[in-house]
Every structure is written in C-alpha cells, then in structure tokens.
Amino acid sequence: MSEYDYEPVRGLPYRLPEDEKILWQGSPKWRSLAVHLCHVRTITLYFAVLIAWRLLVPVLDGKPVSDAFELAAFLALLNGIVVAMAVIWSLLLAKTTIYTITTRRVVLRYGIAFTKAVNVPLRLVKNVAMSRHANGCADIAFETSGKDRIAYLILWPHTRPWRVSPTQPMLRSVPEAEKVAEILKLALAPFADQSLDENENKETLAATDQQRAEKKESDIGQPAAEAA
C-alpha cells in the first residue's frame, strides 16, 4: 500500500510498463454502496419499527396518540439525518475510488482525506469470489498468496467483511458485474486456469492450486522409469 499526492495516470500512482495495458477502470456505484455497505434500508426499517411502536404504546395504554407524536417526529428526523450522512459518505466514497484491472495487476485507489493505493499482482491471486447484487453490481474479493498483508482497518471498506487475518482486498459495488468478471478471467488466464462457479448468488474464480495438488498425487502413484 502507498500514499501519494500526484497521479501520472488516472487511478494509478505510477506509470505502467510499456508491455502492461489497462483492461478496465471503474468506480463503485454510490446507490449500491448506500444500500449494501451503509445498509440504509435496514436503518430506515429499524427507525420505522421504533416509530410505529412509539405510536402504538399510547393506544394500548388508552392514552391519546398525540402524546407520542413529538418523540415519533424526533425519531423520523434522526432517521433522516443518519440516512443523509450515509448517502453523502457513499457519494464521496464512490467519487474518490477508482478500481483498475491491468494485464498484470489489480489496483485499488481510494481515500477521501488521503489518497492511497493497493496493488494486487495477478500472479499472487489464489481465488476470486464475486457476490452479486440485484441492481447488477457486485463485490469482488481477492484471496492472495503473498506474505505482505494490509491491516483490515487501513483497507476498509475495500476489504471482504469478517476476513481479518488475512485480509482480502475487495472491489465494492462494481457496475456491469458480468463484463468485469469476463475481463478478470481473461487477465488471470495467463497466470492460472480460472473457472467461474455460481452458488447462492456467489461466484468463484478458482485458481489451479487444487488441480496441481491432484496432479502431484497422481504422479506419485505412477511407477518410476527404470534407468537404462
């Protein structure tokens, strides 16, 4: 990971080698971030239940509903403030984040206050997991085999939830998920044979570690050639 102030190429902290090309660049969709990262729907539902309960209690106690209007109005206002803050943060996050896929790496450029960049070499990618959203966006997480790890809080929110050690860099709310998945498969192909499997709204681009292990086991079972 690196911090920097100057971008010679949009979304990248450095110029790429001549034999390396950008295959795709994109940013998260702020609406998808607001729903799936900030959970604005869940927040609104929570406040709606609180307001309904607050209005229902006086009725059950035989008191005028007007007695609960003041608190209900306050809860509605508080819900609006929280949702507005989540939306503003999602807008800023989407505006300051650029994901780049090249023929050799994936680069995550992010940071509202300080610009940071995370470089994920494709040769170190063991597995890629994609979780689809109903709006056509997807979250794409990378499991790597490198020894260098980035702290979860430094990488957040561009990290796979609940994967603290080791962390998994993640492209959040990527638009045109199908297109990006195909581009990623093509980029990974020179480094390993990848397969795309779908299971409960999740897709996995599996690397060939398991295939190599199976081949090694089959080689062990074969008789060694006799020396002449």
C-alpha positions as CSV (number, residue, x, y, z in Angstrom):
1,M,0.0,0.0,0.0
2,S,1.2,3.5,-0.7
3,E,0.1,7.1,-0.1
4,Y,0.6,9.8,-2.8
5,D,-0.4,13.2,-4.0
6,Y,0.3,13.0,-7.7
7,E,-1.3,10.7,-10.3
8,P,0.6,10.4,-13.6
9,V,-2.2,8.1,-14.8
10,R,-5.8,8.4,-13.6
11,G,-6.3,5.9,-10.8
12,L,-2.7,4.8,-10.7
13,P,0.2,6.1,-8.5
14,Y,2.7,5.4,-11.3
15,R,3.0,4.8,-15.0
16,L,2.6,1.2,-16.2
17,P,5.4,-0.6,-18.0
18,E,5.1,-0.4,-21.8
19,D,4.1,-4.1,-22.0
20,E,1.3,-3.7,-19.5
21,K,-2.1,-2.4,-20.5
22,I,-5.2,-1.2,-18.7
23,L,-8.1,-3.6,-19.3
24,W,-10.8,-1.9,-17.2
25,Q,-11.3,1.0,-14.9
26,G,-14.3,1.9,-12.8
27,S,-15.7,3.2,-9.6
28,P,-18.4,1.9,-7.2
29,K,-22.0,2.9,-7.7
30,W,-22.9,5.2,-4.8
31,R,-26.5,3.9,-4.6
32,S,-25.3,0.3,-4.2
33,L,-22.8,1.5,-1.6
34,A,-25.6,3.2,0.4
35,V,-27.7,0.0,0.3
36,H,-25.1,-2.8,0.7
37,L,-22.3,-1.1,2.7
38,C,-24.2,1.5,4.7
39,H,-27.4,-0.6,5.0
40,V,-29.7,2.5,4.6
41,R,-32.7,0.2,4.1
42,T,-32.1,-1.7,7.3
43,I,-31.6,1.6,9.2
44,T,-34.8,3.0,7.8
45,L,-36.7,-0.2,8.7
46,Y,-35.3,0.0,12.2
47,F,-36.5,3.5,12.8
48,A,-39.9,2.7,11.2
49,V,-40.3,-0.1,13.8
50,L,-39.4,2.3,16.6
51,I,-41.8,5.0,15.4
52,A,-44.6,2.5,15.0
53,W,-44.0,1.1,18.4
54,R,-43.9,4.5,20.0
55,L,-47.2,5.4,18.4
56,L,-48.8,2.1,19.3
57,V,-47.9,2.2,23.1
58,P,-50.3,5.1,23.9
59,V,-53.1,3.3,22.1
60,L,-52.5,0.1,24.2
61,D,-52.4,2.2,27.4
62,G,-55.6,4.1,26.5
63,K,-53.8,7.4,26.1
64,P,-54.1,9.9,23.2
65,V,-51.7,9.1,20.3
66,S,-50.8,12.8,20.2
67,D,-48.7,12.3,23.3
68,A,-46.3,10.2,21.2
69,F,-46.1,12.5,18.2
70,E,-43.2,14.6,19.5
71,L,-40.9,11.6,20.1
72,A,-42.0,10.0,16.8
73,A,-41.2,13.1,14.9
74,F,-37.8,13.2,16.6
75,L,-37.1,9.6,15.6
76,A,-38.2,10.4,12.0
77,L,-35.8,13.4,11.9
78,L,-33.0,11.3,13.4
79,N,-33.6,8.6,10.7
80,G,-33.4,11.3,8.0
81,I,-30.1,12.6,9.4
82,V,-28.5,9.2,9.6
83,V,-29.6,8.2,6.1
84,A,-28.4,11.6,4.7
85,M,-25.0,11.1,6.3
86,A,-24.8,7.5,4.8
87,V,-25.7,8.8,1.4
88,I,-23.2,11.7,1.5
89,W,-20.4,9.3,2.6
90,S,-21.4,6.8,-0.2
91,L,-21.2,9.7,-2.7
92,L,-17.7,10.7,-1.5
93,L,-16.5,7.1,-1.4
94,A,-17.6,6.5,-5.0
95,K,-16.2,9.8,-6.2
96,T,-12.7,9.2,-4.7
97,T,-12.4,5.5,-5.5
98,I,-11.1,4.0,-8.8
99,Y,-10.5,0.3,-9.4
100,T,-8.1,-0.7,-12.2
101,I,-7.6,-4.1,-13.8
102,T,-4.5,-4.4,-16.0
103,T,-2.8,-7.3,-17.7
104,R,-0.6,-7.8,-14.5
105,R,-2.4,-6.4,-11.5
106,V,-5.5,-5.0,-9.8
107,V,-5.1,-1.6,-8.3
108,L,-7.4,-0.1,-5.7
109,R,-7.1,3.7,-5.4
110,Y,-9.2,5.2,-2.6
111,G,-9.2,7.7,0.2
112,I,-11.4,10.7,0.9
113,A,-8.9,12.6,3.0
114,F,-5.7,10.9,2.0
115,T,-5.2,9.1,-1.3
116,K,-4.0,5.5,-1.0
117,A,-3.3,2.8,-3.5
118,V,-3.2,-1.0,-3.0
119,N,-1.5,-3.1,-5.7
120,V,-2.7,-6.8,-6.1
121,P,-0.4,-8.7,-8.5
122,L,-2.4,-11.2,-10.5
123,R,0.3,-13.8,-10.1
124,L,-0.4,-13.8,-6.4
125,V,-4.2,-14.3,-6.7
126,K,-5.3,-17.7,-5.4
127,N,-9.0,-17.2,-5.6
128,V,-11.6,-14.6,-6.6
129,A,-15.0,-14.5,-5.0
130,M,-17.9,-12.4,-6.5
131,S,-21.1,-11.7,-4.7
132,R,-23.9,-10.3,-6.9
133,H,-26.4,-7.6,-6.0
134,A,-29.9,-7.3,-7.5
135,N,-29.0,-4.0,-9.2
136,G,-26.4,-5.6,-11.5
137,C,-23.4,-4.6,-9.3
138,A,-21.2,-7.0,-7.5
139,D,-18.5,-7.2,-4.8
140,I,-15.3,-8.9,-6.0
141,A,-12.8,-10.1,-3.3
142,F,-9.3,-11.4,-3.9
143,E,-7.6,-14.1,-1.8
144,T,-3.8,-13.8,-2.3
145,S,-0.8,-16.0,-1.5
146,G,1.7,-13.2,-0.8
147,K,3.3,-12.7,2.6
148,D,2.6,-9.0,2.8
149,R,-0.7,-8.2,4.5
150,I,-2.6,-4.9,5.0
151,A,-4.4,-4.1,8.2
152,Y,-8.1,-4.5,8.0
153,L,-8.9,-1.0,9.2
154,I,-6.5,0.6,6.8
155,L,-8.0,-1.2,3.8
156,W,-11.6,-0.9,4.9
157,P,-14.2,-0.6,3.4
158,H,-12.4,-2.1,0.4
159,T,-12.0,-5.4,2.1
160,R,-14.1,-8.6,2.4
161,P,-16.2,-8.5,5.6
162,W,-15.1,-10.6,8.5
163,R,-11.9,-11.7,6.8
164,V,-9.5,-10.1,9.2
165,S,-6.5,-12.4,9.1
166,P,-5.5,-12.5,6.3
167,T,-7.5,-9.6,4.8
168,Q,-8.9,-9.9,1.3
169,P,-8.9,-6.7,-0.9
170,M,-12.4,-6.2,-2.4
171,L,-13.8,-4.1,-5.2
172,R,-17.1,-2.9,-3.8
173,S,-20.3,-2.3,-5.8
174,V,-18.6,-2.8,-9.1
175,P,-21.0,-1.9,-12.0
176,E,-21.5,-4.2,-15.0
177,A,-20.5,-7.3,-13.0
178,E,-20.7,-9.7,-15.9
179,K,-18.4,-7.6,-18.0
180,V,-15.9,-7.1,-15.3
181,A,-15.9,-10.9,-14.5
182,E,-15.1,-11.7,-18.1
183,I,-12.3,-9.2,-18.2
184,L,-10.9,-10.5,-14.9
185,K,-11.0,-14.1,-16.2
186,L,-9.0,-13.0,-19.3
187,A,-6.5,-11.1,-17.1
188,L,-6.0,-14.1,-14.9
189,A,-5.8,-16.7,-17.7
190,P,-2.0,-16.3,-18.3
191,F,-1.3,-16.9,-14.7
192,A,-3.6,-19.7,-13.9
193,D,-6.6,-21.6,-15.4
194,Q,-9.7,-20.0,-13.8
195,S,-13.2,-21.4,-13.5
196,L,-16.4,-19.5,-12.6
197,D,-18.9,-21.3,-10.4
198,E,-22.2,-19.9,-9.1
199,N,-23.5,-20.9,-5.6
200,E,-26.2,-19.0,-3.7
201,N,-25.7,-15.7,-5.6
202,K,-21.9,-16.0,-5.3
203,E,-19.3,-16.8,-8.0
204,T,-15.8,-18.1,-7.6
205,L,-12.9,-17.8,-10.0
206,A,-10.9,-20.8,-8.6
207,A,-7.1,-20.9,-9.2
208,T,-5.3,-24.1,-10.1
209,D,-3.8,-24.9,-6.7
210,Q,-6.2,-27.8,-6.2
211,Q,-5.5,-29.1,-9.8
212,R,-1.8,-29.0,-9.2
213,A,-2.2,-30.9,-5.9
214,E,-4.3,-33.6,-7.6
215,K,-1.7,-33.9,-10.4
216,K,1.0,-34.3,-7.9
217,E,-0.9,-37.1,-6.2
218,S,-1.4,-38.9,-9.5
219,D,2.3,-38.6,-10.3
220,I,3.2,-40.2,-7.0
221,G,1.1,-43.2,-7.9
222,Q,2.8,-43.8,-11.2
223,P,5.9,-46.1,-11.3
224,A,9.2,-44.5,-11.8
225,A,11.0,-45.1,-15.1
226,E,13.9,-47.6,-14.9
227,A,17.4,-46.4,-15.7
228,A,18.9,-47.8,-18.8
